[in-house]
Structures are given as C-alpha cells and as structure tokens.
C-alpha cells in the first residue's frame, strides 16, 4: 500500500506527518525509526499521526525518532495544527487531543508552504529542585539547569548523562535544557531530547519549561513570561502557556511524498506526476531546504526574552 505523508518543520524541529483517520498506517517502532532515519529514510526528529477523536477535532499521536510513542511535543503540535488546516480537517481554530490532554490551537496565518500557529499548552506541573537544577513537566518531563555559558556546554555528553539518571527513571528519562541568563529577562537555551538522543534545533515543551522555571526562580517579578527565539518562537505564560511560531510544510493540496513497503517514491507538489521509483530505503523529497539525509545546521542557541 502506498501512503502519503507531509514533511513539516517548526523552529527547526522537523516531522513526518500522516493523515491516519482511516487507520492505514500501523506505527511499528522499527518502521517509525526507519522513516525518521536521516541517512536511509525520510529523515525527521519524530513522526506524527492525525487520527479521529470523539469530543475533539482530531487526535495527535507523536512518536520519537527511535520508534516508540512518546509524550507531548510542542513544536510538533504546531506543525500538526498547520497540517490539519492544510488537509481541510479544521478551520482557523481547533481543539485536539494529545497524550497529555486537550490542546487548543489557532492558525494566525496560513500560506501554501508556511503558517503561524498559536498553541495552548497544558498547565505545567511537578515543579521541583533536582540534580543541581529543576524538574517540571510541560506535557513532557524536562530538566532545566542554569549555566554561565551555554556555548561551552557539552550538550550531547552531559545531556545524555542527565537524561539517564536514576532520579528520572520514573518518567522514562528526561529532556535536558541548559539555560544561560544573558541579560535582564533574556535566556539562551540548548536542549538534549530523549528519543532523539541528541541535541535538537529547538524544543517546544523545553521552551515552556525554561520560561516557567526562569519566571519562578530568576525573574519572579514577571507575572507573564514571554519568549523570543532565533526561529521567531514566542512563549507567553499566564495559566499554562501559549507557543507562537512559524511552521513550514506542504500546501493544502499536495503532500511532499509517499512511501510503500521497501521503497520510497518521490513526488512533486500537487498536480505533478510521480517521479520514478528510487532505491529501497532511499530518501523521499522533503520541503524547501530540508532534504532526507541532510541534517539541518544547528542554530547557535535559542534566545528568550521574558516580559
């Protein structure tokens, strides 16, 4: 069976997204990992499924790039909202279910290949001091540590060590955020994500975690914590948090590719013919500058301004 997919990215996090309302795709961990492989698959930080949900516009299911189903992904949630709008599933406002509860999202702007999405997050909980830093759950479990110079941190090595500490075994490990206070109300953040098992270009729930922790322990006078990232991502904190960011992906009529067992097909945008088959486990065409097998360059860090 041939299955269409979309390739979307938000703030540098990229995802394979499949409309699975007819349950045509079975997300076996080995298959998810193969599709997310950047050298031999499509290449992504994770895979998401849009499925039917009673009492909501749809359900978002998120799978880490190593295969298993995972907790909430903030950047993924915005990309999913744009995908649902492009697919004609929803209008400008929507409510969708995820593993951590109901999320409301609004499409602030929508073009064929991009959009601007505001995503409501669930209320952060579980705040506690932990391992020379802080723990908070923002839909996914996060550890936040303040450092003097975020550029000098061994994010991969130290992130992997903290991610696997026994103290976080109860949540299946933890995402690790290194945060530098760069000025009054300004943070620089780098994140090691579990499941990806590496530093990623951005992390939506990590953005919220950094803002929440900073507003509690470093800038308590700020009742609302806003965040601005190099990728133009904002976090506003009142009750819960709202993420605002650009998200990029396929247009309303054309997904960026399709795959079938043992091989990938490449397809142009809507209305154009399929390309010929390429080698098994080779890459499918992905949008814009993001091509399978090509790791996007890492931005130096994420920059937050708390207001």
Beta strands, then each sheet from edge to edge (+ up, - down):
strand 1: 3-10
strand 2: 13-19
strand 3: 46-51
strand 4: 58-64
strand 5: 93-98
strand 6: 101-110
strand 7: 114-121
strand 8: 125-130
strand 9: 133-137
strand 10: 141-147
strand 11: 175-183
strand 12: 186-193
strand 13: 198-199
strand 14: 234-237
strand 15: 241-248
strand 16: 257-260
strand 17: 263-266
strand 18: 302-305
sheet 1: 14+ 15- 1+ 2- 3- 4+ 5+ 6- 7+
sheet 2: 14+ 15- 1+ 16- 17+
sheet 3: 8+ 9- 10+ 11+ 12- 13+
sheet 4: 8+ 9- 10+ 11+ 12- 18+
end
